[in-house]
Amino acid sequence: MQNSVFSSRVLRWASSSGRDYLPWQTAITPYRVWVSEIMLQQTRAETVIPYFEKFIQRFPEIRDLADAPIDTILFHWSGLGYYARARNLHKAASIVAAQGSLPDTLEELCNLPGIGRSTAGAILSIGFDMPAPILDGNVKRVLARYRGVEGWPGASKVNRQLWELSAQYTPQRRNRAYTQAIMDLGATVCTPRKPRCDCCPLAEDCFAFLYQRTNDLPTPRKKNPLPVKTCCMLVLRNKAGLFYLVKRPPTGIWGGLWGFPEFGSKPDTLKWCSKIGAEKLDWWPSERHTFSHYHLDYTPVTAQYQGKAVGVEEGPPTLWYDPSSTQDIGLPKPVKHLIDKVQVNGATVVSRGTRSKNQP
């Protein structure tokens, strides 16, 4: 198929069946496109919508984002996962605010923290309406199936081939509409499972459709069983009912967020509680939080602190947290879950442990 025919089919499909109701598809600016593309990395649009709306309401311009403390940004990101995205967004906003505006070249955009080639292409294409190819997960799937590209898309050779195809099919005109259209096609029709080939504008000469290969293209990455790590999370409260939280290091898992003290074993937990005078320890069933590269099985331990409502001991920044306050702090999903659980059920309730898949 000629390149122009490919893009024309995709654009024609979008005019009747594409999405035009997503919040980042209205009042388009490079900044709004940037925020949405970062949020949409490894996250479904349905999940992103409420986060995006609240985030843009709180940080309507780049300067608002750059001037805000990282705790406030992580607070508005809490629950969305992959928190390095938020930290990089903040770093990049500070750089852009100092420069005056978001750059409009691929090289300059890719020099900003957290922006790769595909995100930069989306900003240029949708935000600035400039011709630029993209290659997010949806586009990879469309192209791999359409052209019968074998191999895991993350492999350098396969990735290079898909980039060549993306650039080949990207039109010089109506680029903003095309970029949004091919992403929508992958998200709503050429889906990972049970693609709707009957209503796809590319089906008549799609390799995967013609040869019944939609189930094995793109080639999945070989997965090894995820390792399991364990810890005890100490849900410590004082006489006023406030929760003792510790700020995590700025990088790594849950970087910059506030969480409960964690211990590698039950004896370590008991030793620390004895040291600070914590009482009424209650061990709850273990629960599981799944990151992209390992399972975390954490055992909640509720306890009462009888001392003064000040720092328990020296170390990283600490906080006695009142969930009813308006204080903006970022909390990992398991921490928010345990706070809610304690408030609803009380510190002595014991319920069945749960197993759920969550984002880091």
VOGU-3710 file (C-alpha; in Angstrom, 3 decimals, decimal comma):
1> mqnsvfssrv> 0,000/0,000/0,000  1,188/3,524/-0,765  2,053/5,552/2,293  -0,565/8,192/1,451  -3,267/5,532/1,177  -2,358/4,158/4,628  -2,664/7,563/6,319  -5,812/8,430/4,338  -7,546/5,276/5,552  -6,583/5,967/9,146
11> lrwasssgrd> -7,758/9,586/8,902  -11,029/8,599/7,243  -11,699/6,055/9,982  -10,948/8,659/12,669  -13,418/11,153/11,208  -16,263/8,753/11,934  -15,003/6,483/14,709  -12,047/8,164/16,407  -12,109/9,585/19,918  -12,606/13,329/20,325
21> ylpwqtaitp> -13,887/13,429/23,889  -10,701/12,888/25,885  -9,796/15,952/27,982  -6,355/16,361/26,420  -7,924/16,432/22,953  -9,574/19,775/23,681  -7,970/23,172/24,241  -4,774/21,639/22,850  -1,477/23,181/23,938  2,030/21,682/23,934
31> yrvwvseiml> 1,971/21,681/27,741  -1,321/19,764/27,993  -0,096/17,263/25,396  3,147/16,804/27,321  1,369/16,126/30,637  -1,096/13,716/29,034  1,615/11,787/27,177  3,632/11,331/30,375  0,552/10,143/32,263  -0,437/7,773/29,461
41> qqtraetvip> 2,879/5,941/29,542  2,015/2,375/30,643  -1,391/3,584/31,840  -4,838/3,298/30,238  -6,711/6,430/29,163  -9,680/5,599/31,398  -7,389/5,628/34,423  -5,612/8,813/33,382  -8,684/11,000/32,724  -9,510/12,014/36,340
51> yfekfiqrfp> -5,835/12,449/37,221  -5,230/14,646/34,176  -8,238/16,848/34,875  -7,276/17,436/38,505  -3,604/17,901/37,632  -4,300/20,533/34,985  -6,733/22,297/37,277  -4,034/22,531/39,961  -1,143/23,209/37,541  -2,713/24,986/34,525
61> eirdladapi> 0,600/26,302/33,193  4,208/25,155/33,172  5,177/27,876/35,654  2,602/26,553/38,147  4,151/23,112/37,883  7,710/24,390/38,172  6,949/26,513/41,255  5,087/23,794/43,167  6,895/21,686/45,798  7,481/18,087/44,808
71> dtilfhwsgl> 5,242/16,880/47,655  2,289/18,690/46,097  2,994/17,180/42,687  3,323/13,661/44,118  0,086/14,198/46,051  -1,749/14,833/42,771  -0,001/11,816/41,234  -0,713/9,431/44,122  -2,314/6,222/42,870  -1,268/6,722/39,235
81> gyyararnlh> 1,969/4,819/39,767  5,408/4,971/38,159  6,300/8,030/40,217  9,559/8,723/38,403  7,298/10,206/35,718  6,080/12,870/38,139  9,569/13,635/39,424  10,917/14,013/35,889  7,937/16,157/34,906  8,755/18,509/37,760
91> kaasivaaqg> 12,444/18,653/36,870  11,675/19,322/33,216  9,108/22,005/34,098  11,755/23,876/36,093  14,099/23,795/33,098  11,384/24,892/30,667  10,170/27,673/32,944  13,703/29,059/33,110  13,981/28,900/29,318  10,628/30,584/28,774
101> slpdtleelc> 8,679/27,992/26,775  8,516/24,337/25,798  10,983/23,754/22,918  9,701/22,764/19,488  12,543/20,605/18,214  13,056/16,885/18,675  16,583/17,251/20,017  15,681/19,883/22,623  12,620/17,974/23,806  14,569/14,729/24,158
111> nlpgigrsta> 17,124/16,546/26,318  14,450/17,181/28,960  14,079/14,654/31,828  11,487/11,976/31,133  10,935/12,788/27,450  11,903/10,148/24,918  11,621/10,117/21,162  7,967/9,038/21,006  6,794/11,503/23,658  8,723/14,253/21,892
121> gailsigfdm> 7,104/13,248/18,603  3,637/13,467/20,156  4,372/16,925/21,576  5,601/18,137/18,191  2,809/16,495/16,240  -0,213/17,138/18,448  1,013/20,106/20,470  2,747/22,077/17,704  1,029/20,433/14,678  4,410/19,660/13,126
131> papildgnvk> 5,210/16,470/11,146  6,801/13,982/13,536  6,455/10,203/13,875  5,587/8,541/17,177  5,905/4,972/18,403  3,944/4,366/21,561  2,597/0,929/22,457  -0,584/1,356/20,409  1,276/2,398/17,270  3,795/-0,441/17,665
141> rvlaryrgve> 0,930/-2,919/17,751  -0,783/-1,478/14,653  2,421/-1,446/12,606  3,703/-4,838/13,767  0,429/-6,511/12,866  -0,095/-4,618/9,628  3,382/-5,328/8,264  3,942/-8,667/9,984  6,977/-7,514/11,969  8,316/-10,451/13,964
151> gwpgaskvnr> 10,185/-10,109/17,246  9,683/-8,337/20,549  9,253/-4,571/19,837  11,646/-3,701/22,661  14,559/-5,350/20,860  16,735/-2,761/19,170  16,510/-4,246/15,664  12,721/-4,598/15,792  12,315/-1,180/17,368  14,410/0,379/14,610
161> qlwelsaqyt> 12,271/-1,314/11,959  9,062/-0,054/13,557  10,434/3,497/13,747  11,211/3,341/10,038  7,641/2,263/9,317  6,202/4,948/11,573  8,208/7,642/9,790  7,257/6,164/6,413  3,517/6,353/7,099  3,467/9,702/8,911
171> pqrrnraytq> 2,003/12,316/6,531  3,393/15,816/6,088  -0,084/17,338/6,245  -2,820/16,846/8,846  -0,166/15,399/11,108  -1,923/16,269/14,360  -5,086/14,489/13,240  -3,155/11,478/11,941  -1,102/11,030/15,104  -4,193/11,100/17,293
181> aimdlgatvc> -5,986/8,795/14,849  -3,388/6,018/14,753  -3,090/6,057/18,544  -6,879/5,795/18,819  -6,917/2,968/16,292  -4,503/0,970/18,421  -6,328/1,786/21,644  -9,879/1,029/20,513  -9,676/-1,348/17,506  -6,241/-2,979/17,218
191> tprkprcdcc> -6,296/-3,924/20,898  -3,878/-6,385/22,535  -6,580/-9,042/22,892  -9,652/-9,620/20,743  -8,930/-6,885/18,177  -11,959/-5,624/16,270  -10,615/-6,442/12,814  -14,120/-6,276/11,330  -14,139/-2,506/11,674  -10,439/-1,776/11,055
201> plaedcfafl> -9,660/0,441/8,030  -6,429/-1,504/7,424  -7,821/-5,044/7,621  -8,011/-5,798/3,886  -4,225/-5,953/3,527  -3,136/-6,407/7,164  -0,639/-9,267/7,470  -1,826/-10,392/10,910  -5,477/-10,408/9,854  -4,920/-12,184/6,552
211> yqrtndlptp> -2,711/-14,878/8,102  -4,590/-15,107/11,407  -1,610/-13,883/13,414  -3,302/-11,228/15,574  -2,824/-13,330/18,712  0,956/-13,594/18,385  1,865/-10,200/16,902  3,514/-8,160/18,212  5,762/-10,899/19,554  5,495/-10,848/23,370
221> rkknplpvkt> 8,541/-10,603/25,527  9,535/-13,817/27,265  8,470/-13,436/30,871  10,213/-14,965/33,825  8,376/-15,450/37,119  8,555/-12,276/39,200  10,644/-12,533/42,367  8,943/-11,919/45,696  10,203/-9,530/48,358  8,759/-9,301/51,854
231> ccmlvlrnka> 8,603/-6,664/54,564  6,652/-5,576/57,603  4,891/-2,201/57,440  4,464/-0,578/60,824  1,175/1,345/61,014  2,049/3,429/64,058  -0,433/5,892/65,589  -0,108/8,278/68,502  -2,650/9,221/71,171  -4,229/11,764/68,838
241> glfylvkrpp> -4,774/9,140/66,140  -2,103/10,550/63,821  -0,073/8,188/61,623  3,724/8,120/61,742  5,174/8,396/58,233  8,720/8,415/56,898  9,747/10,130/53,673  11,327/7,731/51,206  14,550/8,536/49,316  14,057/10,775/46,247
251> tgiwgglwgf> 14,822/7,969/43,795  13,837/4,338/43,510  10,524/2,655/44,274  7,993/5,195/45,566  10,762/7,796/45,469  9,885/10,981/47,349  6,617/9,598/48,727  5,669/9,198/52,372  5,188/5,711/53,788  5,171/3,601/56,919
261> pefgskpdtl> 8,430/2,395/58,442  9,409/-0,907/56,818  11,329/-3,776/58,405  12,784/-6,920/56,919  11,459/-9,298/59,564  9,177/-9,648/62,570  12,107/-9,572/65,056  13,387/-6,324/63,524  9,921/-4,816/63,873  9,610/-5,919/67,502
271> kwcskigaek> 13,085/-4,578/68,332  12,299/-1,111/66,920  8,886/-0,984/68,613  10,464/-1,924/71,931  13,080/0,787/71,464  10,504/3,577/70,987  7,951/2,222/73,446  5,241/1,248/70,962  2,475/-0,905/72,442  -0,544/-3,013/71,446
281> ldwwpserht> 1,035/-4,571/68,380  -1,414/-6,370/66,114  -0,216/-8,398/63,126  -2,517/-8,413/60,104  -2,539/-10,902/57,221  -0,006/-10,214/54,490  -1,069/-8,431/51,325  0,572/-8,190/47,910  1,500/-5,192/45,759  2,906/-5,996/42,333
291> fshyhldytp> 5,498/-3,801/40,697  6,669/-4,222/37,124  9,675/-6,297/38,198  8,747/-7,939/41,519  5,963/-8,752/43,980  6,025/-7,085/47,384  4,331/-9,118/50,123  3,924/-6,777/53,066  2,634/-7,631/56,530  0,834/-4,707/58,216
301> vtaqyqgkav> 1,518/-4,263/61,927  -0,617/-1,784/63,834  0,744/-0,281/67,041  0,160/2,571/69,482  2,833/5,140/70,329  2,536/6,499/73,849  5,180/9,215/73,637  4,957/12,830/72,546  3,727/13,753/69,060  7,178/14,671/67,809
311> gveegpptlw> 9,833/12,848/65,827  10,154/9,286/67,070  13,872/9,099/66,387  16,553/10,655/64,210  16,838/9,641/60,582  15,030/10,579/57,365  12,277/13,234/57,415  9,269/12,076/59,423  5,704/13,272/59,857  2,733/12,700/62,109
321> ydpsstqdig> 0,020/12,652/59,482  -3,623/13,584/59,909  -5,624/12,072/57,019  -8,373/14,639/57,555  -5,994/17,547/56,964  -5,499/19,321/53,656  -1,767/18,666/53,682  -0,502/17,702/50,217  1,771/14,663/50,436  2,267/11,736/48,086
331> lpkpvkhlid> 1,225/8,347/49,443  1,825/4,951/47,768  -1,356/3,003/47,117  -0,721/0,370/49,851  -0,127/3,107/52,433  -3,332/4,923/51,509  -5,123/1,568/51,559  -3,915/0,764/55,085  -4,753/4,230/56,420  -8,282/3,901/55,071
341> kvqvngatvv> -8,544/0,372/56,449  -7,478/1,396/59,945  -9,840/4,352/59,970  -12,787/2,276/58,830  -12,205/-0,886/60,837  -10,106/0,174/63,773  -6,590/-0,864/64,683  -7,492/-4,330/66,003  -9,489/-5,712/63,079  -8,070/-8,771/61,342
351> srgtrsknqp> -9,370/-9,535/57,857  -8,371/-11,896/55,096  -5,289/-10,842/53,152  -5,739/-9,740/49,569  -3,783/-10,227/46,393  -4,032/-7,438/43,855  -1,968/-6,176/40,960  -1,027/-2,535/41,236  1,415/-0,086/39,696  4,570/1,030/41,506
//
